[in-house]
Amino acid sequence: MPRTRLHACRLALRDYAHEGLLSACAVLGLAAVLTPLLVLYGVKFGVVQTLTERLREDPATLEISPVTSGRYTAEYLAGLAAHPDVAFVLPRTRAIAATMNLGSGQGRHLLVSLEPTAPGDPLLLRHGAQIRDMPLPGKPAGAQSGAAALREPIGVTLSATAAEKLDVRRGAVLRGRVERRYQGRTQSAEATLRVISVLPLAAQQKDAAYVPLALLEATEDFRDGRAVPELGAHNGWTGEARPAEPRVYPGFRLYARNLDAVMTLRRAFAAQNLDVYTHAEEIEQVTTLARALDLIFALICAAAAAGFLASTASSALAGVKRKERILGLLRLTGFSTGALMLFPLVQALCTAILGTALASGIYMAAATVINRLFSADLRGLEQVCRLLPEHFLLALAAVVALSLAAALGPALRAARIQPSEVIRDV
């Protein structure tokens, strides 16, 4: 029995090759239906994937910050850092205290906003900026320890606009000055800074300096009339001793682990009655676009599948009708019902494989043209029209399943051919 079925498969393949023109028409018909679907899905997948990747690669999309000032303790922020959806979090000091006047060797001065940073900062990592901890000892007792701390300048990362206005590059040494009104007098303190990186304009558009959190805390303490012995009393960091109670922060810089985590964290903060700034709207727009395109593509595929089923079934049925005498004679020579059923099924399978291969080749040529047309708007390895290897395998599996389903009816008809009908006609 297995040898009979194998022989039936060989006969089906030889007959398929013998009717080369009809077979070619069937392959071209399948390719004509499948190619637009592959191109359509490739454009859908490529566009959505590009938009999603741009959102995922832009740290600003993952950033979350509170709308209003609050009172966040170190314990609360440590709990946020331990959350599985949080990739990075740092406290912020008061905005009014988070400024510093920077002076360059060229005599230029600029008032910049200070932003806290630390190793693992997604914004600086994304743009290849260096991140260095503040070189301060633990809690020195006097000015001498502070002076020792200043032997190495504090590393800072400047925004592009700040570096341009100060006319400095990486490696430049700056003098930072912080002023306050204390005991009826205007006082200032200074610190030596070294530019270790400059962010591109796309990363930050305002005049800002990313500095270790310890420097932000120092400037806040100084403006509150407190001393910062770590930075040296001889540099002006004098004042009252800092109270022993834990520090409370008015805000924080937080980055979600991924796009889905932004939505999760937003809901979690809403449950705490905490309003936060997020890019959830932009993420939701891309998600909505992906769902809408999926629905449209599903409807088009359903219509194309229905037409393909009808076309393949009619073609296979016509082939069986055309070869009734041959199939009847095969039954007389000892071919079983299962072997006769294989005849139209094998030919439908051949059409499915060859048609999918041809459609895939045409798609690759079309995708190359489309991507070249939009190459000016793409970055790196981005593609407007893109399919993954698993998409081609899925398309082949779907086409094979539909082809076999369409040929099943004609296969059953071939199996029911009676030898007596062939003998009577002869």
C-alpha positions as CSV (number, residue, x, y, z in Angstrom):
1,M,0.0,0.0,0.0
2,P,2.7,2.6,0.8
3,R,4.4,1.8,-2.5
4,T,1.1,2.4,-4.4
5,R,0.7,5.8,-2.7
6,L,4.3,6.7,-3.5
7,H,3.8,5.7,-7.1
8,A,0.6,7.8,-7.2
9,C,2.6,10.8,-5.9
10,R,5.2,10.3,-8.7
11,L,2.5,10.1,-11.3
12,A,0.9,13.3,-10.0
13,L,4.2,15.1,-10.2
14,R,4.8,13.9,-13.7
15,D,1.3,14.9,-14.8
16,Y,1.8,18.3,-13.1
17,A,5.0,18.8,-15.2
18,H,3.3,17.5,-18.3
19,E,0.5,20.1,-18.1
20,G,3.2,22.8,-17.6
21,L,1.1,25.6,-19.0
22,L,-1.9,24.9,-16.8
23,S,0.4,24.4,-13.8
24,A,2.2,27.7,-14.5
25,C,-1.2,29.5,-14.7
26,A,-2.1,28.1,-11.3
27,V,1.2,29.2,-9.8
28,L,0.9,32.7,-11.3
29,G,-2.7,33.0,-10.0
30,L,-1.6,32.2,-6.5
31,A,1.4,34.6,-6.7
32,A,-1.0,37.3,-7.9
33,V,-3.1,36.9,-4.8
34,L,-0.4,36.4,-2.3
35,T,2.2,39.0,-3.4
36,P,0.0,42.1,-2.5
37,L,-0.8,40.5,0.8
38,L,2.9,40.1,1.6
39,V,3.7,43.6,0.5
40,L,0.7,45.0,2.5
41,Y,1.7,43.1,5.7
42,G,5.4,44.0,5.1
43,V,4.5,47.7,5.0
44,K,2.2,47.3,8.1
45,F,4.8,45.4,10.1
46,G,7.7,47.7,9.0
47,V,5.9,50.9,9.7
48,V,4.6,49.8,13.1
49,Q,7.9,48.2,14.0
50,T,9.8,51.4,13.1
51,L,7.5,53.6,15.1
52,T,7.7,51.2,18.1
53,E,11.5,50.9,17.9
54,R,11.8,54.7,17.8
55,L,9.7,55.0,20.9
56,R,11.5,52.2,22.6
57,E,15.0,53.7,21.8
58,D,14.1,57.2,22.9
59,P,14.6,57.4,26.7
60,A,12.3,60.4,26.8
61,T,9.4,58.1,25.9
62,L,10.1,56.0,28.9
63,E,10.5,58.9,31.3
64,I,8.0,59.5,34.1
65,S,8.0,62.5,36.4
66,P,5.4,63.9,38.9
67,V,3.3,66.9,37.8
68,T,3.5,68.7,41.2
69,S,6.0,68.7,44.0
70,G,5.6,66.1,46.7
71,R,7.4,64.7,49.6
72,Y,9.3,61.6,48.6
73,T,11.5,59.8,51.1
74,A,14.5,57.7,50.4
75,E,12.5,54.6,51.4
76,Y,9.7,55.4,48.9
77,L,12.2,55.9,46.1
78,A,14.0,52.7,47.1
79,G,10.7,50.9,46.7
80,L,10.2,52.4,43.3
81,A,13.7,51.3,42.3
82,A,12.9,47.7,43.3
83,H,9.7,47.7,41.2
84,P,10.0,45.2,38.3
85,D,8.7,47.8,35.8
86,V,11.2,50.5,36.8
87,A,14.6,50.6,35.1
88,F,16.1,53.7,36.7
89,V,15.0,56.3,39.3
90,L,16.7,59.2,41.0
91,P,15.4,61.9,43.3
92,R,15.2,65.5,42.3
93,T,15.8,68.5,44.5
94,R,13.8,71.7,44.4
95,A,13.9,73.3,40.9
96,I,14.6,76.8,42.3
97,A,17.7,75.4,44.0
98,A,18.9,73.2,41.1
99,T,20.7,75.9,39.1
100,M,24.4,76.8,38.8
101,N,26.3,79.5,37.1
102,L,29.1,78.0,35.0
103,G,32.1,79.9,33.8
104,S,34.5,78.7,31.1
105,G,38.1,79.6,30.5
106,Q,37.0,81.9,27.6
107,G,35.3,84.2,30.1
108,R,31.8,83.0,29.2
109,H,29.2,82.5,31.8
110,L,25.9,80.6,31.7
111,L,23.2,79.8,34.2
112,V,22.2,76.1,33.7
113,S,19.6,73.8,35.2
114,L,21.1,70.9,37.1
115,E,19.7,67.4,36.5
116,P,20.6,64.4,38.7
117,T,22.3,61.5,37.1
118,A,24.1,58.2,38.1
119,P,25.5,55.1,36.5
120,G,22.7,53.4,34.5
121,D,21.0,56.7,33.4
122,P,19.1,55.6,30.2
123,L,19.3,59.1,28.7
124,L,23.1,59.3,28.9
125,L,23.6,55.7,28.0
126,R,21.5,56.1,24.9
127,H,23.7,58.8,23.6
128,G,27.0,57.3,24.7
129,A,27.7,59.9,27.4
130,Q,30.0,59.1,30.3
131,I,28.6,58.8,33.8
132,R,30.8,59.3,36.8
133,D,30.0,59.4,40.5
134,M,30.8,62.5,42.5
135,P,34.3,62.1,43.9
136,L,33.4,63.1,47.5
137,P,34.4,61.2,50.6
138,G,31.7,59.9,52.9
139,K,31.1,62.6,55.6
140,P,34.3,64.5,56.3
141,A,34.5,66.5,59.4
142,G,36.3,69.6,58.1
143,A,37.5,71.7,55.3
144,Q,40.7,69.8,54.7
145,S,38.8,66.7,53.7
146,G,36.7,68.8,51.4
147,A,39.8,70.3,49.8
148,A,41.1,66.8,49.2
149,A,37.9,65.9,47.5
150,L,38.4,68.8,45.1
151,R,41.7,67.6,43.8
152,E,39.7,65.9,41.0
153,P,37.1,68.0,39.4
154,I,33.5,66.9,39.5
155,G,32.4,65.2,36.2
156,V,29.4,66.8,34.4
157,T,27.6,66.2,31.2
158,L,26.4,69.3,29.3
159,S,23.6,69.7,26.9
160,A,24.5,70.7,23.4
161,T,23.1,74.2,23.8
162,A,25.0,74.8,27.1
163,A,28.3,73.5,25.6
164,E,27.8,75.8,22.5
165,K,27.1,78.9,24.6
166,L,30.1,78.2,26.9
167,D,32.2,77.3,23.8
168,V,33.6,74.2,25.5
169,R,34.2,70.6,24.6
170,R,34.8,67.3,26.3
171,G,37.6,67.6,28.8
172,A,37.2,71.4,29.5
173,V,37.3,72.6,33.1
174,L,34.6,74.9,34.3
175,R,34.1,76.9,37.4
176,G,30.6,76.5,39.0
177,R,29.2,79.1,41.3
178,V,26.2,79.0,43.5
179,E,24.7,82.1,45.2
180,R,22.4,82.6,48.2
181,R,21.1,85.4,50.4
182,Y,22.1,84.4,53.9
183,Q,22.1,86.5,57.1
184,G,21.4,89.6,55.1
185,R,24.4,89.2,52.8
186,T,24.8,87.7,49.3
187,Q,27.2,84.8,49.5
188,S,28.6,82.4,46.9
189,A,30.3,79.0,46.8
190,E,32.4,77.5,44.0
191,A,33.3,74.1,42.7
192,T,35.5,72.9,39.9
193,L,33.8,70.9,37.2
194,R,35.1,68.9,34.2
195,V,33.0,68.3,31.1
196,I,33.1,64.5,30.6
197,S,30.4,64.4,27.8
198,V,28.2,66.6,25.7
199,L,24.8,65.4,24.8
200,P,23.4,65.9,21.2
201,L,20.7,68.4,20.6
202,A,18.1,65.7,20.2
203,A,18.7,64.5,23.8
204,Q,18.2,67.9,25.5
205,Q,17.2,71.3,24.1
206,K,17.6,73.4,27.2
207,D,20.7,74.7,28.9
208,A,21.3,71.8,31.4
209,A,24.1,70.0,33.2
210,Y,23.8,66.4,34.3
211,V,25.6,66.1,37.6
212,P,25.8,63.6,40.4
213,L,22.9,63.8,42.9
214,A,25.4,64.7,45.7
215,L,26.1,68.0,43.9
216,L,22.4,68.8,43.6
217,E,21.9,68.0,47.3
218,A,24.9,70.3,48.1
219,T,23.5,73.2,46.2
220,E,20.1,72.8,47.9
221,D,21.7,72.6,51.3
222,F,23.9,75.7,50.6
223,R,20.9,77.8,49.5
224,D,19.1,76.7,52.7
225,G,21.9,78.2,54.7
226,R,23.7,74.9,55.5
227,A,27.3,74.0,55.2
228,V,28.7,71.5,52.8
229,P,32.1,70.5,54.3
230,E,32.7,67.9,51.5
231,L,33.2,70.8,49.0
232,G,35.4,72.8,51.3
233,A,34.7,75.8,53.6
234,H,37.5,77.7,51.8
235,N,35.4,77.5,48.7
236,G,32.5,79.2,50.4
237,W,30.4,76.1,51.3
238,T,29.8,77.3,54.9
239,G,26.7,77.6,57.0
240,E,24.8,75.8,59.7
241,A,25.1,72.1,60.3
242,R,22.5,70.0,58.4
243,P,19.7,68.6,60.6
244,A,19.8,64.9,61.4
245,E,16.3,64.1,60.0
246,P,16.1,62.2,56.7
247,R,16.1,64.2,53.5
248,V,12.8,64.6,51.7
249,Y,12.7,65.2,47.9
250,P,10.0,67.1,45.9
251,G,10.3,65.0,42.8
252,F,12.1,62.3,40.9
253,R,13.4,61.2,37.5
254,L,12.1,57.7,36.6
255,Y,12.5,55.6,33.5
256,A,10.2,52.6,32.8
257,R,11.7,49.3,31.7
258,N,9.7,49.2,28.4
259,L,6.7,50.7,26.7
260,D,4.2,48.4,28.4
261,A,5.7,49.3,31.7
262,V,4.9,53.0,31.1
263,M,1.2,52.2,31.0
264,T,1.4,50.0,34.1
265,L,3.3,52.5,36.1
266,R,0.9,55.3,35.1
267,R,-2.0,53.3,36.4
268,A,-0.1,52.5,39.6
269,F,0.6,56.2,40.3
270,A,-3.0,57.0,39.5
271,A,-4.0,54.5,42.2
272,Q,-1.8,56.6,44.6
273,N,-3.6,59.8,43.4
274,L,-0.3,60.9,42.0
275,D,-0.4,62.8,38.6
276,V,2.6,62.1,36.5
277,Y,3.9,63.3,33.1
278,T,4.2,60.4,30.7
279,H,4.3,59.7,26.9
280,A,1.5,57.2,27.3
281,E,-0.6,59.1,24.7
282,E,2.1,58.6,22.0
283,I,2.5,54.9,22.9
284,E,-1.3,54.4,22.8
285,Q,-1.5,56.0,19.4
286,V,1.1,53.5,18.0
287,T,-0.8,50.6,19.7
288,T,-4.1,51.8,18.3
289,L,-2.6,52.1,14.8
290,A,-1.2,48.6,15.1
291,R,-4.6,47.2,16.1
292,A,-6.4,49.0,13.3
293,L,-4.0,47.8,10.7
294,D,-4.2,44.3,12.0
295,L,-8.0,44.4,11.7
296,I,-7.9,45.8,8.1
297,F,-5.3,43.2,7.1
298,A,-7.4,40.4,8.7
299,L,-10.4,41.5,6.6
300,I,-8.4,41.6,3.4
301,C,-6.9,38.2,4.1
302,A,-10.3,36.7,4.8
303,A,-11.6,38.0,1.4
304,A,-8.5,36.8,-0.4
305,A,-8.7,33.4,1.3
306,A,-12.3,32.9,0.3
307,G,-11.5,33.8,-3.3
308,F,-8.4,31.5,-3.3
309,L,-10.4,28.6,-1.9
310,A,-13.0,28.9,-4.6
311,S,-10.5,29.3,-7.3
312,T,-8.3,26.4,-6.2
313,A,-11.3,24.1,-5.6
314,S,-12.7,24.8,-9.1
315,S,-9.3,24.3,-10.7
316,A,-8.8,21.0,-8.9
317,L,-12.3,19.8,-9.7
318,A,-11.8,20.6,-13.3
319,G,-8.6,18.7,-13.3
320,V,-10.3,15.6,-11.8
321,K,-13.2,15.8,-14.3
322,R,-10.6,16.1,-17.2
323,K,-8.8,13.0,-15.9
324,E,-11.7,10.8,-14.9
325,R,-10.8,8.0,-17.4
326,I,-7.1,8.0,-16.3
327,L,-8.1,7.8,-12.6
328,G,-10.6,5.1,-13.4
329,L,-7.9,3.0,-15.2
330,L,-5.6,3.6,-12.3
331,R,-8.3,2.1,-10.0
332,L,-8.5,-0.9,-12.3
333,T,-4.7,-1.4,-12.1
334,G,-4.9,-1.7,-8.3
335,F,-4.6,1.9,-6.9
336,S,-6.4,2.3,-3.6
337,T,-8.8,5.0,-2.7
338,G,-6.2,6.8,-0.6
339,A,-3.7,6.7,-3.5
340,L,-6.2,8.3,-5.9
341,M,-7.0,11.0,-3.3
342,L,-3.3,11.9,-3.3
343,F,-3.4,12.8,-7.0
344,P,-5.1,16.3,-6.7
345,L,-3.7,16.9,-3.2
346,V,-0.1,16.5,-4.4
347,Q,-0.7,18.8,-7.3
348,A,-2.4,21.4,-5.1
349,L,0.6,21.2,-2.7
350,C,3.0,21.8,-5.6
351,T,1.1,24.9,-6.6
352,A,1.1,26.2,-3.0
353,I,4.9,25.8,-2.6
354,L,5.8,27.2,-6.0
355,G,3.3,30.0,-5.8
356,T,4.5,31.0,-2.3
357,A,8.1,31.0,-3.5
358,L,7.3,33.1,-6.5
359,A,5.3,35.6,-4.4
360,S,8.1,35.8,-1.9
361,G,10.6,36.6,-4.6
362,I,8.4,39.3,-6.0
363,Y,7.8,40.7,-2.5
364,M,11.6,41.0,-1.9
365,A,12.0,43.0,-5.1
366,A,9.1,45.3,-4.2
367,A,10.3,45.7,-0.6
368,T,13.8,46.8,-1.8
369,V,12.2,49.4,-4.1
370,I,9.9,50.7,-1.3
371,N,12.7,50.9,1.2
372,R,14.9,52.8,-1.2
373,L,12.1,55.3,-2.0
374,F,11.8,56.1,1.8
375,S,15.5,55.7,2.7
376,A,15.8,59.5,3.4
377,D,13.3,59.2,6.2
378,L,14.9,56.1,7.8
379,R,17.7,55.7,10.3
380,G,20.1,52.9,10.6
381,L,18.6,49.5,9.9
382,E,15.0,50.8,9.8
383,Q,12.7,49.6,7.0
384,V,9.3,50.7,5.8
385,C,8.6,47.3,4.3
386,R,9.9,44.4,6.3
387,L,9.1,40.7,6.9
388,L,10.8,38.3,9.2
389,P,11.6,34.7,8.2
390,E,8.8,33.4,10.4
391,H,6.4,35.5,8.4
392,F,7.3,33.7,5.2
393,L,7.0,30.3,7.0
394,L,3.6,31.3,8.3
395,A,2.4,32.4,4.9
396,L,3.6,29.1,3.4
397,A,1.8,27.1,6.1
398,A,-1.4,29.1,5.5
399,V,-1.3,28.7,1.8
400,V,-0.6,24.9,2.0
401,A,-3.5,24.5,4.5
402,L,-5.9,26.4,2.3
403,S,-4.7,24.6,-0.9
404,L,-5.2,21.2,0.7
405,A,-8.6,22.2,2.1
406,A,-9.7,23.4,-1.3
407,A,-8.4,20.2,-3.0
408,L,-10.0,17.9,-0.5
409,G,-13.4,17.9,-2.2
410,P,-12.0,17.1,-5.7
411,A,-9.8,14.4,-4.0
412,L,-12.9,12.7,-2.6
413,R,-14.6,12.9,-6.0
414,A,-11.5,11.2,-7.5
415,A,-11.7,8.5,-5.0
416,R,-15.3,7.8,-5.8
417,I,-14.7,7.2,-9.5
418,Q,-15.9,3.7,-10.4
419,P,-13.9,1.5,-12.9
420,S,-17.2,0.4,-14.5
421,E,-17.8,4.0,-15.8
422,V,-14.4,3.9,-17.5
423,I,-15.1,0.4,-19.1
424,R,-18.5,1.5,-20.3
425,D,-17.0,4.7,-21.9
426,V,-14.2,2.7,-23.6
